[in-house]
Amino acid sequence: MASRSERSKPLTGRMVLAMLLAFFGTVIGVNVYMMKMAISTLPGTEVDSAYSASLGYEKEITAARDQEARRWNVEAHIERGTDGAAVLQVNARDASGKPVSGLKFQGRLERPADKRADQEVALAEVGIGIYRGTAEAIAPGQWDLVLEGDSSGRRMFMSKNRVLLN
């Protein structure tokens, strides 16, 4: 037994210092790496300033009430092709069932988990009350379809719906 203890190296202050530096260096290195990955992959917030968004909240409530009073029936159909392009068609009718013409519709496909993948879809009126547009390179999965219809710079319609594209 005496020969075994003679062969092992004694624990010195330098060894303890090296072990402590290696341990804390590894912990700090992993923390820095995880922090950089979290910051680079986080897509951001919904709005840049919650205060600014809260100031416009009353206008949003008024616009929603005006939209509800119009009782428009707006139907959207989106279809994703095998090439990844998605065709969006919107049919807009007023409360009496007549087509709503002359609006400027804008569509937006938003990824719920990653704002960087959002894509705008410019819609053109292809018939009376029928608006159509195409978005290129849309990945399959869940998207939020945001539709906005403007007339003379005033928002007349807005909706946000979750869609699943295959």
DSSP file with accessible surface (Angstrom, degrees, kcal/mol):
  #  RESIDUE AA STRUCTURE BP1 BP2  ACC     N-H-->O    O-->H-N    N-H-->O    O-->H-N    TCO  KAPPA ALPHA  PHI   PSI    X-CA   Y-CA   Z-CA
    1    1 A M     >        0   0  193      0, 0.0     4,-1.3     0, 0.0     3,-0.3   0.000 360.0 360.0 360.0 -33.2    0.0    0.0    0.0
    2    2 A A  H  >  +     0   0   64      1,-0.2     4,-1.3     2,-0.2     0, 0.0   0.844 360.0  57.1 -65.5 -33.9    2.8    2.4    0.7
    3    3 A S  H  > S+     0   0   65      1,-0.2     4,-1.1     2,-0.2    -1,-0.2   0.844 102.6  55.4 -69.3 -31.1    4.1    2.0   -2.9
    4    4 A R  H  > S+     0   0  189     -3,-0.3     4,-1.2     1,-0.2     3,-0.3   0.919 107.9  46.4 -65.9 -47.6    0.7    3.1   -4.3
    5    5 A S  H  < S+     0   0   80     -4,-1.3    -1,-0.2     1,-0.2    -2,-0.2   0.804 108.0  57.9 -68.5 -26.1    0.6    6.4   -2.5
    6    6 A E  H  < S+     0   0  154     -4,-1.3    -1,-0.2     1,-0.2    -2,-0.2   0.840 106.4  49.2 -71.3 -31.1    4.2    7.2   -3.4
    7    7 A R  H  < S+     0   0  195     -4,-1.1    -2,-0.2    -3,-0.3    -1,-0.2   0.776  93.1  87.3 -81.0 -27.8    3.4    6.9   -7.1
    8    8 A S  S  < S-     0   0   78     -4,-1.2     0, 0.0     1,-0.1     0, 0.0  -0.476  84.0-113.7 -73.7 147.8    0.3    9.2   -7.1
    9    9 A K        -     0   0  182     -2,-0.1    -1,-0.1     1,-0.1    -2,-0.1  -0.587  30.4-116.0 -80.8 142.0    0.9   12.9   -7.5
   10   10 A P        -     0   0   99      0, 0.0     2,-0.7     0, 0.0    -1,-0.1  -0.379  29.7-105.6 -75.7 151.5    0.0   15.2   -4.6
   11   11 A L        -     0   0  122     -2,-0.1     2,-0.2     4,-0.1     0, 0.0  -0.693  47.8-173.8 -78.6 114.9   -2.8   17.7   -4.9
   12   12 A T     >  -     0   0   63     -2,-0.7     4,-2.0     1,-0.1     5,-0.2  -0.593  39.1-107.1-107.7 171.3   -1.0   21.1   -5.2
   13   13 A G  H  > S+     0   0   61      1,-0.2     4,-2.5    -2,-0.2     5,-0.2   0.857 119.2  55.7 -64.5 -34.6   -2.3   24.6   -5.3
   14   14 A R  H  > S+     0   0  214      2,-0.2     4,-2.5     1,-0.2    -1,-0.2   0.891 106.7  49.3 -67.1 -38.8   -1.5   24.8   -9.0
   15   15 A M  H  > S+     0   0   81      2,-0.2     4,-2.5     1,-0.2    -2,-0.2   0.914 111.7  48.7 -66.7 -41.7   -3.6   21.8   -9.8
   16   16 A V  H  X S+     0   0   57     -4,-2.0     4,-2.6     2,-0.2     5,-0.2   0.928 112.3  49.0 -64.3 -43.0   -6.6   23.2   -7.8
   17   17 A L  H  X S+     0   0  100     -4,-2.5     4,-2.7     1,-0.2     5,-0.2   0.931 111.5  49.1 -61.7 -44.3   -6.2   26.5   -9.6
   18   18 A A  H  X S+     0   0   59     -4,-2.5     4,-2.5     1,-0.2    -2,-0.2   0.909 112.2  48.5 -62.7 -40.8   -6.1   24.8  -13.0
   19   19 A M  H  X S+     0   0  112     -4,-2.5     4,-2.6     2,-0.2    -2,-0.2   0.921 112.7  47.8 -66.5 -42.4   -9.2   22.7  -12.1
   20   20 A L  H  X S+     0   0   88     -4,-2.6     4,-2.8     2,-0.2     5,-0.3   0.924 113.3  47.6 -64.7 -44.1  -11.1   25.8  -11.0
   21   21 A L  H  X S+     0   0  115     -4,-2.7     4,-2.3    -5,-0.2     5,-0.2   0.908 113.2  48.7 -64.0 -40.3  -10.2   27.8  -14.1
   22   22 A A  H  X S+     0   0   60     -4,-2.5     4,-2.1    -5,-0.2    -2,-0.2   0.928 114.0  46.5 -64.9 -44.0  -11.2   24.9  -16.3
   23   23 A F  H  X S+     0   0  124     -4,-2.6     4,-2.3     2,-0.2    -2,-0.2   0.973 118.4  38.8 -63.6 -53.9  -14.5   24.4  -14.6
   24   24 A F  H  X S+     0   0  112     -4,-2.8     4,-2.7     1,-0.2     5,-0.3   0.854 114.0  55.9 -69.5 -32.5  -15.5   28.1  -14.5
   25   25 A G  H  X S+     0   0   42     -4,-2.3     4,-2.5    -5,-0.3    -1,-0.2   0.917 109.4  47.0 -62.3 -41.7  -14.1   28.7  -18.0
   26   26 A T  H  X S+     0   0   93     -4,-2.1     4,-2.6    -5,-0.2     5,-0.2   0.940 113.7  47.6 -65.2 -45.6  -16.3   25.9  -19.3
   27   27 A V  H  X S+     0   0   55     -4,-2.3     4,-2.4     2,-0.2    -2,-0.2   0.943 115.4  44.5 -62.0 -46.7  -19.4   27.2  -17.5
   28   28 A I  H  X S+     0   0  104     -4,-2.7     4,-2.6     1,-0.2     5,-0.2   0.919 112.8  52.3 -65.8 -41.3  -18.8   30.8  -18.7
   29   29 A G  H  X S+     0   0   40     -4,-2.5     4,-2.4    -5,-0.3    -2,-0.2   0.926 111.1  46.2 -61.4 -44.1  -18.0   29.6  -22.2
   30   30 A V  H  X S+     0   0   78     -4,-2.6     4,-2.7     2,-0.2     5,-0.2   0.917 112.4  51.2 -65.6 -41.5  -21.3   27.6  -22.4
   31   31 A N  H  X S+     0   0   99     -4,-2.4     4,-2.4    -5,-0.2    -2,-0.2   0.920 110.9  47.7 -62.5 -42.2  -23.3   30.5  -21.0
   32   32 A V  H  X S+     0   0   60     -4,-2.6     4,-2.5     2,-0.2     5,-0.2   0.933 112.9  49.2 -65.0 -42.7  -21.8   33.0  -23.6
   33   33 A Y  H  X S+     0   0  141     -4,-2.4     4,-2.3    -5,-0.2    -2,-0.2   0.938 112.9  46.4 -61.7 -46.6  -22.5   30.5  -26.4
   34   34 A M  H  X S+     0   0  110     -4,-2.7     4,-2.4     1,-0.2    -1,-0.2   0.887 111.7  52.2 -64.8 -37.2  -26.1   30.0  -25.2
   35   35 A M  H  X S+     0   0  107     -4,-2.4     4,-2.4    -5,-0.2     5,-0.2   0.934 110.3  47.4 -65.1 -44.3  -26.6   33.7  -24.8
   36   36 A K  H  X S+     0   0  141     -4,-2.5     4,-2.3     1,-0.2    -2,-0.2   0.905 113.0  48.9 -63.9 -40.6  -25.4   34.4  -28.4
   37   37 A M  H  X S+     0   0   79     -4,-2.3     4,-1.7    -5,-0.2    -1,-0.2   0.910 111.5  49.5 -65.8 -41.1  -27.6   31.7  -29.8
   38   38 A A  H  X S+     0   0   55     -4,-2.4     4,-1.4     1,-0.2    -2,-0.2   0.919 113.4  45.9 -65.1 -41.1  -30.7   32.9  -27.9
   39   39 A I  H  < S+     0   0  122     -4,-2.4    -2,-0.2     1,-0.2    -1,-0.2   0.910 114.3  47.2 -70.0 -39.4  -30.2   36.5  -29.1
   40   40 A S  H  < S+     0   0   69     -4,-2.3    -1,-0.2    -5,-0.2    -2,-0.2   0.785 117.7  41.1 -75.9 -24.6  -29.5   35.6  -32.7
   41   41 A T  H  < S+     0   0   76     -4,-1.7    -1,-0.2    -5,-0.2    -2,-0.2   0.626  86.8 101.6 -98.5 -12.7  -32.5   33.2  -33.0
   42   42 A L     <  -     0   0  124     -4,-1.4     3,-0.1    -5,-0.2    72,-0.1  -0.583  61.7-153.9 -73.4 119.2  -35.1   35.3  -31.1
   43   43 A P        -     0   0   41      0, 0.0     2,-0.2     0, 0.0    -1,-0.2   0.648  39.4-116.2 -73.8 -12.0  -37.2   36.9  -33.7
   44   44 A G        -     0   0   48     71,-0.0     2,-0.2    72,-0.0    71,-0.1  -0.635  39.4 -47.3 112.7-169.2  -38.2   39.9  -31.6
   45   45 A T        -     0   0   93     -2,-0.2     3,-0.1    -3,-0.1    70,-0.0  -0.496  45.6-111.4-100.9 170.3  -41.4   41.2  -30.1
   46   46 A E  S    S+     0   0  129     -2,-0.2     2,-0.3     1,-0.2    -1,-0.1   0.898 103.6  18.3 -67.8 -42.9  -44.8   41.8  -31.6
   47   47 A V  S    S-     0   0   68      1,-0.1     3,-0.2    -3,-0.0    -1,-0.2  -0.951  70.7-133.9-128.7 152.3  -44.4   45.6  -31.3
   48   48 A D  S    S+     0   0  165     -2,-0.3     2,-0.4     1,-0.3    -1,-0.1   0.875  96.3  24.9 -72.7 -36.9  -41.3   47.7  -30.8
   49   49 A S     >  -     0   0   51      1,-0.1     4,-2.1     2,-0.0    -1,-0.3  -0.956  58.7-163.7-134.9 115.9  -42.9   49.9  -28.1
   50   50 A A  H  > S+     0   0   79     -2,-0.4     4,-2.2     1,-0.2     5,-0.1   0.857  95.1  56.0 -64.1 -34.3  -45.7   48.7  -25.9
   51   51 A Y  H  > S+     0   0  159      2,-0.2     4,-1.5     1,-0.2    -1,-0.2   0.943 108.2  45.9 -63.6 -47.5  -46.4   52.4  -24.9
   52   52 A S  H  > S+     0   0   76      1,-0.2     4,-1.1     2,-0.2    -1,-0.2   0.899 112.5  51.8 -63.1 -39.0  -46.8   53.5  -28.5
   53   53 A A  H  < S+     0   0   46     -4,-2.1     3,-0.4     1,-0.2     4,-0.3   0.886 106.6  53.6 -65.1 -37.0  -49.1   50.5  -29.2
   54   54 A S  H >< S+     0   0   69     -4,-2.2     3,-0.9     1,-0.2     4,-0.4   0.827 101.8  59.3 -68.6 -29.5  -51.2   51.4  -26.2
   55   55 A L  H 3< S+     0   0  109     -4,-1.5     3,-0.4     1,-0.2     4,-0.3   0.844 108.0  45.3 -66.7 -32.2  -51.7   54.9  -27.5
   56   56 A G  T 3X S+     0   0   25     -4,-1.1     4,-1.7    -3,-0.4    -1,-0.2   0.420  86.5  95.5 -89.9   3.0  -53.3   53.6  -30.7
   57   57 A Y  H <> S+     0   0  149     -3,-0.9     4,-2.0    -4,-0.3    -1,-0.2   0.892  79.9  53.9 -64.6 -38.3  -55.5   51.1  -28.9
   58   58 A E  H  > S+     0   0  124     -4,-0.4     4,-2.2    -3,-0.4    -1,-0.2   0.900 107.5  51.5 -64.8 -37.9  -58.6   53.3  -28.8
   59   59 A K  H  > S+     0   0  164     -4,-0.3     4,-2.6     1,-0.2    -1,-0.2   0.883 107.7  53.1 -64.9 -36.8  -58.3   53.9  -32.6
   60   60 A E  H  X S+     0   0   92     -4,-1.7     4,-2.3     2,-0.2    -2,-0.2   0.894 108.1  50.0 -65.1 -39.6  -58.2   50.1  -33.1
   61   61 A I  H  X S+     0   0   44     -4,-2.0     4,-2.3     2,-0.2    -2,-0.2   0.934 112.1  47.5 -64.7 -43.8  -61.4   49.7  -31.0
   62   62 A T  H  X S+     0   0   64     -4,-2.2     4,-2.5     1,-0.2    -2,-0.2   0.925 112.0  49.9 -63.2 -43.8  -63.2   52.3  -33.1
   63   63 A A  H  X S+     0   0   23     -4,-2.6     4,-2.4     1,-0.2    -1,-0.2   0.900 110.5  50.6 -63.3 -38.2  -62.0   50.8  -36.4
   64   64 A A  H  X S+     0   0   54     -4,-2.3     4,-2.3     2,-0.2    -1,-0.2   0.903 110.6  48.7 -67.3 -38.8  -63.2   47.3  -35.2
   65   65 A R  H  X S+     0   0  168     -4,-2.3     4,-2.1     2,-0.2    -2,-0.2   0.910 111.6  49.4 -67.1 -41.2  -66.6   48.7  -34.3
   66   66 A D  H  X S+     0   0   63     -4,-2.5     4,-1.4     2,-0.2    -2,-0.2   0.910 111.3  50.1 -63.0 -41.1  -66.9   50.4  -37.6
   67   67 A Q  H  X>S+     0   0   45     -4,-2.4     4,-1.0     1,-0.2     5,-0.6   0.916 110.0  49.9 -63.9 -41.8  -65.9   47.2  -39.4
   68   68 A E  H ><5S+     0   0  143     -4,-2.3     3,-0.5     1,-0.2    -1,-0.2   0.885 107.2  54.9 -64.5 -37.4  -68.5   45.2  -37.5
   69   69 A A  H 3<5S+     0   0   78     -4,-2.1    -1,-0.2     1,-0.2    -2,-0.2   0.825 102.4  57.1 -66.8 -30.8  -71.2   47.8  -38.3
   70   70 A R  H 3<5S-     0   0   49     -4,-1.4    25,-0.6    -3,-0.3    -1,-0.2   0.767  90.6-155.2 -70.1 -28.0  -70.5   47.4  -42.1
   71   71 A R  T <<5 +     0   0  174     -4,-1.0    -3,-0.1    -3,-0.5     2,-0.1   0.864  23.6 176.6  55.3  42.5  -71.2   43.6  -41.8
   72   72 A W      < -     0   0   53     -5,-0.6     2,-0.7    22,-0.1    22,-0.2  -0.449  27.9-138.7 -73.1 151.0  -69.1   42.7  -44.8
   73   73 A N  E     +A   93   0A  83     20,-3.0    20,-2.0    -2,-0.1     2,-0.5  -0.934  27.0 176.8-111.3 105.5  -68.5   39.1  -45.7
   74   74 A V  E     -A   92   0A  27     -2,-0.7     2,-0.4    18,-0.2    18,-0.2  -0.957   5.3-172.9-115.6 118.8  -64.9   38.7  -46.7
   75   75 A E  E     -A   91   0A 111     16,-2.7    16,-3.0    -2,-0.5     2,-0.4  -0.935   3.2-164.3-113.5 135.7  -63.8   35.2  -47.6
   76   76 A A  E     -A   90   0A  48     -2,-0.4     2,-0.4    14,-0.2    14,-0.2  -0.940   5.0-171.5-120.2 140.3  -60.2   34.2  -48.2
   77   77 A H  E     -A   89   0A 117     12,-2.9    12,-2.9    -2,-0.4     2,-0.4  -0.997   5.6-174.8-130.1 126.5  -58.8   31.1  -49.9
   78   78 A I  E     -A   88   0A  27     -2,-0.4     2,-0.4    10,-0.2    10,-0.2  -0.976   1.7-176.8-125.5 136.2  -55.1   30.3  -50.0
   79   79 A E  E     -A   87   0A 124      8,-2.1     8,-2.8    -2,-0.4     2,-0.5  -0.995  14.4-148.8-135.8 128.3  -53.6   27.4  -51.8
   80   80 A R  E     -A   86   0A  63     -2,-0.4     6,-0.3     6,-0.2    86,-0.1  -0.839  17.3-146.2 -98.7 127.0  -49.9   26.4  -51.7
   81   81 A G    >   -     0   0   30      4,-3.3     3,-1.5    -2,-0.5    -1,-0.0  -0.280  29.9-101.3 -83.4 173.7  -48.5   24.8  -54.9
   82   82 A T  T 3  S+     0   0  154      1,-0.3    -1,-0.1     2,-0.1    -2,-0.0   0.765 121.4  60.3 -68.1 -22.9  -45.9   22.1  -55.1
   83   83 A D  T 3  S-     0   0  122      2,-0.1    -1,-0.3     1,-0.0    54,-0.2   0.485 120.3-107.3 -82.8  -2.2  -43.3   24.8  -56.1
   84   84 A G  S <  S+     0   0    5     -3,-1.5    54,-3.2     1,-0.3     2,-0.2   0.284  78.1 130.5  95.9 -10.7  -43.9   26.6  -52.8
   85   85 A A        -     0   0   12     52,-0.2    -4,-3.3    51,-0.2     2,-0.5  -0.546  45.1-150.5 -77.0 141.5  -45.8   29.6  -54.2
   86   86 A A  E     -AB  80 135A   1     49,-3.1    49,-2.8    -6,-0.3     2,-0.5  -0.954   1.4-152.4-116.6 130.5  -49.1   30.4  -52.5
   87   87 A V  E     -AB  79 134A  61     -8,-2.8    -8,-2.1    -2,-0.5     2,-0.5  -0.898  11.5-163.5-103.2 124.8  -52.1   31.9  -54.3
   88   88 A L  E     -AB  78 133A   1     45,-3.1    45,-2.3    -2,-0.5     2,-0.4  -0.933   6.8-175.7-111.2 127.5  -54.4   34.0  -52.2
   89   89 A Q  E     -AB  77 132A  51    -12,-2.9   -12,-2.9    -2,-0.5     2,-0.4  -0.991   3.8-167.4-125.4 133.1  -57.8   34.9  -53.3
   90   90 A V  E     -AB  76 131A   0     41,-3.2    41,-2.9    -2,-0.4     2,-0.5  -0.971   5.1-164.0-121.4 129.2  -60.2   37.2  -51.4
   91   91 A N  E     -AB  75 130A  48    -16,-3.0   -16,-2.7    -2,-0.4     2,-0.5  -0.971  12.4-167.0-111.6 120.7  -63.9   37.6  -52.2
   92   92 A A  E     +A   74   0A   1     37,-2.5     8,-2.4    -2,-0.5     2,-0.3  -0.934  11.1 170.4-115.4 128.5  -65.5   40.7  -50.6
   93   93 A R  E     -AC  73  99A 107    -20,-2.0   -20,-3.0    -2,-0.5     5,-0.0  -0.975  25.9-127.9-133.6 147.4  -69.2   41.3  -50.3
   94   94 A D    >   -     0   0   44      4,-2.9     3,-1.8    -2,-0.3   -23,-0.1  -0.142  45.6 -81.2 -82.8-173.0  -71.2   44.0  -48.4
   95   95 A A  T 3  S+     0   0   55    -25,-0.6   -24,-0.1     1,-0.3    -1,-0.1   0.810 131.0  50.2 -62.9 -29.0  -74.0   43.3  -46.0
   96   96 A S  T 3  S-     0   0   85      2,-0.1    -1,-0.3     1,-0.0   -24,-0.1   0.463 121.5-104.6 -89.9  -0.3  -76.5   43.0  -48.9
   97   97 A G  S <  S+     0   0   38     -3,-1.8    -2,-0.1     1,-0.3     3,-0.0   0.472  74.7 137.8  94.4   0.8  -74.3   40.5  -50.8
   98   98 A K        -     0   0  137      1,-0.1    -4,-2.9    -5,-0.0    -1,-0.3  -0.594  62.3-100.2 -79.9 144.0  -73.1   42.9  -53.5
   99   99 A P  B     -C   93   0A  52      0, 0.0     2,-0.7     0, 0.0    -6,-0.3  -0.338  30.0-131.1 -62.9 140.6  -69.4   42.7  -54.4
  100  100 A V        -     0   0   17     -8,-2.4     2,-0.3    29,-0.2     3,-0.2  -0.859  34.1-178.4 -95.7 115.1  -67.2   45.3  -52.8
  101  101 A S        +     0   0   69     -2,-0.7     3,-0.1     1,-0.2    27,-0.1  -0.752  49.4  40.3-114.3 159.1  -65.0   46.9  -55.4
  102  102 A G  S    S+     0   0   56      1,-0.3     2,-0.2    -2,-0.3    -1,-0.2   0.534  76.0 132.1  86.4   7.5  -62.4   49.6  -55.4
  103  103 A L        -     0   0   16     -3,-0.2     2,-0.7    48,-0.1    -1,-0.3  -0.542  56.3-131.4 -86.6 158.8  -60.6   48.6  -52.3
  104  104 A K  E     -E  150   0B 145     46,-2.8    46,-2.2    -2,-0.2     2,-0.3  -0.910  29.5-165.0-108.2 102.6  -56.9   48.2  -51.9
  105  105 A F  E     -E  149   0B   2     -2,-0.7    18,-1.2    18,-0.3     2,-0.4  -0.702   8.1-173.0 -91.5 140.8  -56.4   44.8  -50.3
  106  106 A Q  E     -EF 148 122B  55     42,-2.7    42,-2.5    -2,-0.3     2,-0.3  -1.000   4.5-163.7-131.1 132.0  -53.0   43.8  -48.7
  107  107 A G  E     -EF 147 121B   0     14,-2.8    14,-3.3    -2,-0.4     2,-0.4  -0.837   3.5-169.0-114.0 155.4  -52.3   40.4  -47.4
  108  108 A R  E     -EF 146 120B  52     38,-1.8    38,-2.8    -2,-0.3     2,-0.6  -0.980  12.7-152.3-145.0 128.8  -49.5   39.2  -45.1
  109  109 A L  E     -EF 145 119B   0     10,-3.0    10,-2.6    -2,-0.4     2,-0.4  -0.920  22.7-171.1-100.4 117.4  -48.4   35.7  -44.2
  110  110 A E  E     -E  144   0B  21     34,-2.9    34,-3.2    -2,-0.6     5,-0.1  -0.927  21.7-133.6-114.4 133.5  -46.9   35.8  -40.7
  111  111 A R        -     0   0   62      3,-0.5     3,-0.2    -2,-0.4    32,-0.2  -0.717  15.0-143.8 -79.4 127.3  -45.0   32.9  -39.1
  112  112 A P  S    S+     0   0   59      0, 0.0     3,-0.1     0, 0.0    -1,-0.1   0.848  97.4  34.0 -62.3 -30.3  -46.3   32.6  -35.5
  113  113 A A  S    S+     0   0   87      1,-0.2     2,-0.4    -3,-0.0    -2,-0.0   0.607 123.0  38.5-102.6 -12.4  -42.9   31.6  -34.2
  114  114 A D    >   -     0   0   48     -3,-0.2     3,-1.6     1,-0.1    -3,-0.5  -0.841  53.2-170.1-146.7 103.2  -40.5   33.6  -36.4
  115  115 A K  G >  S+     0   0   89     -2,-0.4     3,-1.5     1,-0.3    -1,-0.1   0.737  83.8  72.3 -65.4 -21.6  -41.3   37.1  -37.5
  116  116 A R  G 3  S+     0   0  152      1,-0.3    -1,-0.3    -6,-0.1   -72,-0.0   0.712  91.3  58.1 -68.3 -18.8  -38.3   37.1  -40.0
  117  117 A A  G <  S+     0   0   34     -3,-1.6    -1,-0.3    -6,-0.1    -2,-0.2   0.456  77.3 127.1 -90.7  -0.1  -40.2   34.7  -42.3
  118  118 A D    <   -     0   0   43     -3,-1.5     2,-0.4    -4,-0.2    -8,-0.2  -0.254  40.5-164.7 -58.8 143.9  -43.2   37.1  -42.8
  119  119 A Q  E     -F  109   0B  61    -10,-2.6   -10,-3.0    16,-0.0     2,-0.2  -0.999  14.1-134.5-136.4 136.6  -44.1   37.8  -46.4
  120  120 A E  E     -F  108   0B 107     -2,-0.4     2,-0.5   -12,-0.2   -12,-0.3  -0.600  13.8-157.8 -82.8 146.1  -46.3   40.5  -47.9
  121  121 A V  E     -F  107   0B   2    -14,-3.3   -14,-2.8    -2,-0.2     2,-0.5  -0.961   7.3-149.6-127.7 110.8  -48.9   39.5  -50.6
  122  122 A A  E     -F  106   0B  74     -2,-0.5     2,-0.5    12,-0.3    12,-0.4  -0.700  15.9-154.6 -80.3 124.8  -50.0   42.3  -52.9
  123  123 A L        -     0   0   17    -18,-1.2     2,-0.4    -2,-0.5   -18,-0.3  -0.874   7.6-164.8-106.1 133.2  -53.5   41.7  -54.0
  124  124 A A  E     -D  132   0A  61      8,-2.6     8,-2.7    -2,-0.5     2,-0.7  -0.886  30.0-109.4-113.9 146.3  -54.9   43.1  -57.2
  125  125 A E  E     +D  131   0A  70     -2,-0.4     6,-0.3     6,-0.2     3,-0.1  -0.630  38.8 171.3 -76.7 114.4  -58.6   43.3  -58.1
  126  126 A V  E     +     0   0A  81      4,-2.2     2,-0.3    -2,-0.7     5,-0.2   0.535  68.0   0.8-101.9  -9.6  -59.1   40.7  -60.9
  127  127 A G  E >  S-D  130   0A  28      3,-1.4     3,-1.6     0, 0.0     2,-0.6  -0.938 105.4 -55.4-161.0 177.3  -62.9   40.9  -60.9
  128  128 A I  T 3  S-     0   0  122      1,-0.3   -27,-0.1    -2,-0.3   -28,-0.1  -0.512 127.0  -9.1 -69.2 110.7  -65.7   42.8  -59.2
  129  129 A G  T 3  S+     0   0    3     -2,-0.6   -37,-2.5     1,-0.2     2,-0.5   0.552 111.8 113.4  78.9   8.8  -65.1   42.2  -55.5
  130  130 A I  E <   -BD  91 127A  54     -3,-1.6    -4,-2.2   -39,-0.2    -3,-1.4  -0.958  42.2-176.8-118.2 123.9  -62.4   39.5  -56.3
  131  131 A Y  E     -BD  90 125A   2    -41,-2.9   -41,-3.2    -2,-0.5     2,-0.3  -0.945   3.3-177.7-122.1 138.9  -58.8   40.2  -55.3
  132  132 A R  E     +BD  89 124A 102     -8,-2.7    -8,-2.6    -2,-0.4     2,-0.3  -0.991   7.9 160.6-141.7 145.1  -55.9   37.8  -56.0
  133  133 A G  E     -B   88   0A   7    -45,-2.3   -45,-3.1    -2,-0.3     2,-0.4  -0.975  24.4-132.7-155.7 165.6  -52.1   37.8  -55.3
  134  134 A T  E     -B   87   0A  72    -12,-0.4     2,-0.4    -2,-0.3   -12,-0.3  -0.969   7.2-161.1-128.4 139.7  -49.2   35.4  -55.1
  135  135 A A  E     -B   86   0A   3    -49,-2.8   -49,-3.1    -2,-0.4     3,-0.3  -0.974  20.0-137.9-117.5 132.9  -46.5   34.8  -52.5
  136  136 A E  S    S+     0   0  119     -2,-0.4   -51,-0.2   -51,-0.2   -52,-0.1  -0.603  72.4   9.6 -90.4 151.1  -43.3   33.0  -53.5
  137  137 A A  S    S+     0   0   75    -54,-0.2     2,-0.6    -2,-0.2    -1,-0.2   0.908  71.8 173.2  52.2  57.4  -41.5   30.4  -51.5
  138  138 A I        -     0   0    1    -54,-3.2    -1,-0.2    -3,-0.3    -3,-0.0  -0.857  25.0-137.3 -95.1 122.3  -44.0   29.8  -48.7
  139  139 A A        -     0   0   43     -2,-0.6    26,-0.1     1,-0.1   -55,-0.0  -0.418  25.8-101.8 -75.6 150.7  -42.9   26.9  -46.4
  140  140 A P  S    S+     0   0   69      0, 0.0     2,-0.3     0, 0.0    26,-0.2  -0.348  78.3  64.2 -67.8 156.9  -45.5   24.4  -45.3
  141  141 A G  E    S- G   0 165B  22     24,-3.0    24,-2.8     2,-0.0     2,-0.3  -0.832  89.1 -19.8 128.8-165.4  -46.9   24.7  -41.8
  142  142 A Q  E     + G   0 164B 101     -2,-0.3     2,-0.3    22,-0.2    22,-0.2  -0.632  58.3 169.9 -85.3 137.8  -48.9   27.1  -39.7
  143  143 A W  E     - G   0 163B   5     20,-2.7    20,-3.3    -2,-0.3     2,-0.6  -0.950  33.0-126.2-138.1 155.9  -49.2   30.8  -40.7
  144  144 A D  E     -EG 110 162B  16    -34,-3.2   -34,-2.9    -2,-0.3     2,-0.7  -0.944  23.0-150.3-102.7 123.5  -51.2   33.8  -39.7
  145  145 A L  E     -EG 109 161B   7     16,-3.7    16,-2.2    -2,-0.6     2,-0.5  -0.864  13.1-169.7 -96.1 115.4  -53.1   35.3  -42.6
  146  146 A V  E     -EG 108 160B   2    -38,-2.8   -38,-1.8    -2,-0.7     2,-0.4  -0.932   2.6-171.1-108.8 122.0  -53.5   39.1  -42.0
  147  147 A L  E     -EG 107 159B   3     12,-2.5    12,-2.1    -2,-0.5     2,-0.4  -0.955   5.1-178.9-115.2 133.9  -55.9   40.9  -44.5
  148  148 A E  E     -EG 106 158B  48    -42,-2.5   -42,-2.7    -2,-0.4     2,-0.5  -0.999   7.7-165.1-132.6 131.0  -56.3   44.6  -44.6
  149  149 A G  E     -EG 105 157B   0      8,-2.6     7,-3.3    -2,-0.4     8,-1.7  -0.973  11.0-171.6-117.2 123.5  -58.6   46.5  -47.0
  150  150 A D  E     -EG 104 155B  48    -46,-2.2   -46,-2.8    -2,-0.5     2,-0.4  -0.864  12.1-170.3-115.2 148.6  -58.2   50.2  -47.4
  151  151 A S  E >  S- G   0 154B  44      3,-2.5     3,-1.6    -2,-0.3   -48,-0.1  -0.966  79.5 -16.5-137.4 118.3  -60.2   52.8  -49.2
  152  152 A S  T 3  S-     0   0  128     -2,-0.4     3,-0.1     1,-0.3    -1,-0.1   0.871 128.6 -52.6  56.0  40.6  -58.8   56.3  -49.7
  153  153 A G  T 3  S+     0   0   78      1,-0.2     2,-0.5     0, 0.0    -1,-0.3   0.506 115.9 113.9  78.5   3.6  -56.2   55.7  -47.1
  154  154 A R  E <  S-G  151   0B 131     -3,-1.6    -3,-2.5     0, 0.0     2,-0.4  -0.924  70.8-120.9-111.9 129.5  -58.7   54.6  -44.5
  155  155 A R  E     +G  150   0B  55     -2,-0.5    -5,-0.3    -5,-0.2     3,-0.1  -0.548  35.0 169.9 -71.6 121.9  -58.7   51.0  -43.2
  156  156 A M  E     +     0   0B  26     -7,-3.3     2,-0.3    -2,-0.4    -6,-0.2   0.667  63.8  20.2-102.7 -25.6  -62.1   49.5  -43.9
  157  157 A F  E     +G  149   0B  17     -8,-1.7    -8,-2.6     2,-0.0     2,-0.3  -0.998  56.5 169.6-149.0 142.0  -61.4   45.8  -43.1
  158  158 A M  E     +G  148   0B  57     -2,-0.3     2,-0.3   -10,-0.2   -10,-0.2  -0.965   6.4 165.0-151.9 136.6  -58.9   43.8  -41.1
  159  159 A S  E     -G  147   0B  25    -12,-2.1   -12,-2.5    -2,-0.3     2,-0.4  -0.990  17.9-160.3-147.4 154.9  -58.7   40.2  -40.1
  160  160 A K  E     +G  146   0B  97     -2,-0.3     2,-0.4   -14,-0.2   -14,-0.2  -0.975  20.4 168.9-138.0 119.9  -56.1   37.8  -38.7
  161  161 A N  E     -G  145   0B  90    -16,-2.2   -16,-3.7    -2,-0.4     2,-0.4  -0.988  33.8-120.5-134.8 145.2  -56.6   34.1  -39.0
  162  162 A R  E     -G  144   0B 137     -2,-0.4     2,-0.3   -18,-0.2   -18,-0.2  -0.681  35.3-176.5 -83.7 131.0  -54.5   31.0  -38.5
  163  163 A V  E     -G  143   0B  32    -20,-3.3   -20,-2.7    -2,-0.4     2,-0.5  -0.928  20.6-141.5-127.3 153.3  -54.1   28.8  -41.6
  164  164 A L  E     -G  142   0B 112     -2,-0.3     2,-0.5   -22,-0.2   -22,-0.2  -0.971  16.9-164.5-116.8 118.4  -52.3   25.6  -42.2
  165  165 A L  E      G  141   0B   7    -24,-2.8   -24,-3.0    -2,-0.5   -86,-0.1  -0.897 360.0 360.0-107.1 131.6  -50.5   25.2  -45.5
  166  166 A N              0   0  144     -2,-0.5   -86,-0.1   -26,-0.2    -2,-0.0  -0.610 360.0 360.0 -98.8 360.0  -49.4   21.8  -46.8
